[in-house]
């Protein structure tokens, strides 16, 4: 495979050979060795200040992470207090008050639909743990089911950058360089994503579309052998890979019914779309479906610490308790006390200040303004999302939905235009929107405490950026 195409964190595909910049003198292995990123020297609220003096509106919280904005005093104090108590202890021997407090906060937030929390440091680690947990669950059953070694995931999905999580992912460009190292097709197979903009046929009703996707999943279970599957894995709202694509009503209920029919687990990847981002604390609350295993991250700690987790349902926990009594997986920084303290305070703030309600309220306002101001743009094909998690898909032809040639670099051009001092807004670009190779989108994912005026500012700047970027590209 040619190294001309490089994947930046699995989010944006760009041509690494296209830069005219001299090699960086930095000792840091940055994502692009041809160009150093801007340095952030301070951050407060929804704004980042760069080393050149530019003040940038962070309209996406990084990668939909900074859910409280930057510089929250309560979180800073909680981190300092935890460091005075204990900054690190090994989870093989010890626990911490912050770890126990975070786990209880998370389980209570599910209204006891989930039973235990497993805390790690990244979404990729969370998916790796979820995969191993699903496999071990079937080994712990009585009688055990050791023949369950497969997973079914979805096309154009993204579940992480480590080899196991990347193997689960269906986004072709993100897998490309490492395909020979990934788990083979006899371990993980895929079915179509639920993407109404691209997948719903002309004249097809939503129930008919759901039925068609359900038949496809059922057929895949039959093809690989129903008793060989550990779990079906999906994102309730597909994030960076497709650009905030929610499932249509009834989809996950149908998928859950098929999993139950064949005794497989349902794993939801809510690393990006969960923890309040989609308008409920857990995205599955809007689907009338409770997963057996759920991965969380990003909005869990709001960027104040590197933290993610796995929430585990009662039947999975019960199987382990009745079996070996242990989860055969562990990491050095598992349940890190300082990270747990940061995340616990973030979650307390979200709960006490009723910020999920603000997400739903401001999300509806954001959606209305996006549709009013950009819905008629000739190169905006679709605007979709939930809560404060919205994507804008760009197309060359609005009628045929034809994407732009990747060589044009539309998504990155929009992002770069936004970063110009005339606009100073950070929009999150993504590529491979159509099939993992072609297609462009940007995400908007502001902090949960965003105000109506700030939403209006984000929209005003985004509209200017999109219009000016396309004008500059000659479209």
N, C-alpha and C positions, 0 to 999 in steps of 0.2 A: 504494500500500500504506500502511496506517495505521502511524504511528509509535508507536502504543500498545504494540506488541510490539517489544521491543528484545532483541538477542542479546548476552549478556555473554561475549565471547571465544569465541562459538560453543559454549558449554557449557550455560548456563542461560538460559532464556527467562523474562523477568519483565516486569511492567507498570511502565514507567518513570513513569507518571502516578500510581501508587498511593502514592508516598512522601509523607509529611507533613513531611519534613525540609526545612529551609531550604537554598537553594543553598550549595554549599561555598565557603569563602573561600580554598581552596587554589589555587595557581598551576598545579598539576598537572591535566591533563585525565584524571581518573580514569574508570573504566568506568561508574560511575554518578555523574552530576553532581548528583544530589539528596542524596548522602550520602557523606561521606569514609570510606574504609576504616580499620580499626584500624591503628595504626602498630606495627610490630615493632621493638623497641629492642634485643633480643638474641636469640640462638638457640644452643642447644647440644643435641647428640644429637637426640632426637625431639621436643623441646619449643621452642616459641616464647614469648617474653615480650613482652607488649604494653605500650603506654605507660600503660595504666590499672593495671598491675601484675599482670594476669591471666597465668597460665602455661597455655598451650594445648598439648595433645598433638596433634602433626601426624601424623595417621594415614594421610595420603595423600601425604606428601612434596610438598605443593603439588599440582601436576597430574602426580602419579606421577614426580616429578623427583628429589627429594632422597634418592637411593638409599643414601647413606652417612650420612644425617642431617646435622646442621649442625655447623660448627666443627671439622672434621677437621684435625688439626695437620699431618699429612703433606701434604695438599692445599694448605694455606696456605703451607707452606714451599716447595713446588714452584712456586707462583705467584710468591712473592717472588724465588726464585732465577732464574726466567725473566725477570722484570722487570730484574734486575741484568744479564742477558745481552743481551736485546733485547725491547722491549715491542711493537714493531710494525715490519713491513717489508712492502712491496707485493709480492704474489705474482706480479705480471707480471715482476719482475726478480729476486726473492730467495726463498729458502726458509729454513727454520729447523730446528734440531735437534729441537725439540719437535714440529713438524709431521711430520717424517720418522719420529720415534719413535712418534707416535700412529698414523700410517698403517700402520706395520709391526705394531704391537700389534693393530690391528683386522684386518688381513689374516691374520695368523697365527691369530687367534681363529676364523676361518672354516675353518681347516685347508686354506687355499689354494683353497677353492671360489670365493672372490672374489679379484680381482686388484689393484684400485686403490681408494683412498679419496679422496673429494673433500669438503673440510671447509668448512662454512658456519656461520651463526650461529643458525638456527632451523629447525624442522621444515617450516615453510611454504616457506622458501628451498630446503630439500632436495628437496621435491616439485617445485618449479619447475625445479630443475636436472635432476631425473630425467626430467621430461617432455621437456625440450629434448635431453637425452642420447639418449633413445629415438628421437626424430625424427632426430637427426643420425646415429645408428647406421645407419639405412636409407639415408641419403644417402651414407654412406661405403662401403657395400657395392659390390662389383663383380660385375655391374652394379648401379647404385644403384636404389632403389625409391622415387622421389619421391611416388608416389601414396599412400604410407602416411602419413596425416595424422590418423587417428582414435585414440581411446582408448575402451576399455570399462571402466567402473568398476562400483560397486555402490550400490544404494539404501541410505539411512540410514548412509552412510559420512561420514567427515570426514578431509580430507587437508591442511587448512591454511587460513589466513585471507587470504592474498594472492589476487589475482584468478584466476590460473591454478590454484593449489591449491584454491581454493574452487570453481572450475568443475569440478574433478575430484570434489569432494565431492557426496554425494547427500542430505545432511541438509537438508530443505526450509526449516526455520526459519532456519538459518544462512545460507542462500543468499538468502532472501526479499528483503531491502532492495536487494540488489545484482544481482538477476537480470538486469536489462537490460544490465549491464556484463559478464556472464560469457560464456565461450566458448559458442557455439551448439550445439544438439543434433546438428548434423552433424559436430561435432568430438568430442564426448564423449557417449556413451550409457551406460545402466546396466541391470544385471540384478539379480535379487533377492539380498539378503544371505543368508549361511548362518546362520540364527538358529533353532536347533532349537525353542526355547520357543515362538516365534510362527509358524515356517514348517513344521515337521514335522506332517503331517496325522495325525489319529487312525488308528491301525492301520498307519501307514506305517513300514517299516523304515528304518534308517539308510542301507543301500546303495541302497534305492529313492529316498530323499530326495536322496542324492548324484547318482544317475542323472538325476533330474528337474532338478536345478540344472545339471548338465552339458548336458542337452538344451537348457535355456534359453540358456546361454552359446553353445553351438554355433549355435542358431537366430539369435542376435544377430550372430554373425560372418557368417552367411549373409545376414542382412537388410542389413547395412551394406556387405557385400562383404569377403570374407576377406582380400584383398590390400590393403585400405585401412587395416588396424588396426596401429598401432605396438605397443600393449601392453594387457594386462589388468592392472588395478591393484586391490589389495586389502590390507586389514589382516589379518594372521593371527589376531589377537584384536582385535575392534573395541572401542576404548576409550571415550572420553567420549560418543560419539554414541549407542551402544547400551547401554553399561554392562558392559564386559568380556565380550563374547560371543565364545567360541572357535568355530572351525569344527568340524564333526563329523569323525570319522575317515574318511580317504579323499577328503575334499572337494578339498583342494588338489592331490592327485595327479591327480584327474580334470580340474581346471582347467588344470593344467600340460600334460596330454596334449592338450587342445584348442588351447592356445597353440602347442605344438610342431607340431600338425597343420597350422596355418595360418601358421606362420613368425612369429608375434607374440612379443614379449617378455613376460615375467612380472615385474611390479614389486610388491614387497612394501613396504608402509608399516609399518615397525616403530618409528616415532618414539616411540610411547607404550608399546607392548607388548614392545619388544625390549631389548637390552643387559642381559639377565638378569632382567627384570621377570616374565617368564612361566615361569621355572624352568629355562630354558637360556639361554645368553648370547644366542643368536639364536633367535627364536621358530620359524623355519623348521626348526630342528634336530629339532623334534618332529613335523614333517609329512612327513619323508622327501622333501622337495622343496627344491631350491636355486633361488632366484630369479635372474634375469639382472641385476636392479638392486634395491637395497635402500636405503630411507631409514632413518636412525637419528637419535636426539636424546635429549632428556630425561635418561634414565639414562646417557647417554654422558658427560656432564660433571657429573651429579649436582647441578646448580644452582650449582656453583662458578664457572661461566662460561657465557656464552651461546654454545652450540655445538651443532651438528648435523652430519649428513654423509650422503653417498651412497657406498655400497659397490657396486663395478662388477665384473661377471663378466668372465672372460677373453675370451669371444667378442666382447663389446662393445668391450673395450679393443683387441683385435686388429684389429677393423675400423677403428678410428680410427688406429691405428699404421700400417696399410697404406694408409690414405687420406691425409687432410690432416695427420695427426700432431698434431692439437690439438682440444681441446674448446672450441667457440665459446661460452663462457660464463665470466664472471668477476665477482667482487665485491670491493669495497674491503677488507672484513674477512675475506676467504677465507683459511683456514688461519692465523688470527690466533695468533701465537706464545704469548701468555699463555693464551688459551682452550685451545689444544692442550696446553700443559703441565698445566693443571688436569685436562683429560679424561684425559690419559695417566696421571697419578697415580691418578685415580679407577679407571681400568681395571686398573692394576697392583695396587691394593688389593683389588679384587674378585677378581682371579686369585690373588694370594698368600694371601689369607685364605679362599679357597674359599667366597666368599659366595653364588655361584649355587647351590651345594649347600644352603646355609642357606635360600635362597629356596624351593627345592623342599621342604625338610623343614618349615619353618615355614608354608609355604603349605598343605601338607596338614593341618597342625594348625589353621590359620585356617579352612580349609574345613569341617573336622569341627565346630568350635565354632559357626560360623555356621549350619550346617544343624541342629545340635542345639538351638541357642538361639532361632533366628529362623525356621527352616523351617516351623513350625506357626503362625506369626503370620497372622491372617486377611487381612492386607493385604500380605504378602510373597508375590509371585507366583513369583519365581524367584531363585535364588542361583547364580551361575555365575562362572567365571574360570579362571585358571591361575596357578601360582606365588604371588606376592604381589600379585596383580592381580584383585580380586574386586568384583563388582557385585551389588547388591540391587535388584531391580525391584519397585516397589510397584504394586498393582492395587486397584481398588475391589471387584472380585468375583474371588475366587480360582478359582472353577469356570469362569467364562466368560472370564477374563483381561481383563475390561473395565478400561480405564485410568481414572484420575481426570480430571475436568474440569480443564484447565490453569489455570482461574481459581482453583482451590483452592491451587495452588502447593505441592504436597506435598514435592517434593525440596528446595526452598529452605526450607520450614518445618522439615524434619528437620535441614538444615545449621544454620539459625539456632538451633534448640533445642540442638544440640551446642555451639555457641559460647557459650551461657549459662554464667556462672561455676559453676553447679551441676554442669556436666558437663565443660566446657573441653576439647572434642575437635573437631578439624576433620575433617569428612567432606565428600567432594567430590560436589556435587549435579549432576545432569544431567536434561535434559528432551527430549521428542521421541522417547522410547524406542521407541514403537510404529511410527510412520511419519514421523518428523521433525517432527511437530506436537504430538502428544499422547503422554503417558507420562512416568513419573518413575522415577529411580533415584539411588542414591548409590554411590560407589566407595570401596573401602578398598585402600590401596596403601602399606604401611609400608616403612621402610628395609630394605635387604637384610640388615643386621646385627641385625635385631630379635630379641629373645629370647623364649622361651616365656612368661615372666612378662609381658612387654610385650604379647604377643598376647592374653593373658588379660585384661589391662587394657583393651585396645582393644575386645574383645568385650563385656566388662561394661558399658563406657560406651556402646557402640553400641546394645546391647539396651535399656538404660535410655532413651536418646535416642529410639529408634524407638517404644517403647511409650508414653512420655510425650508425644511429638509427636502421635501419632495420638489419644491420649486428649484432648489439648488441642484438636485439630481436630474432636473430636466423633465420631470413628469407632471 
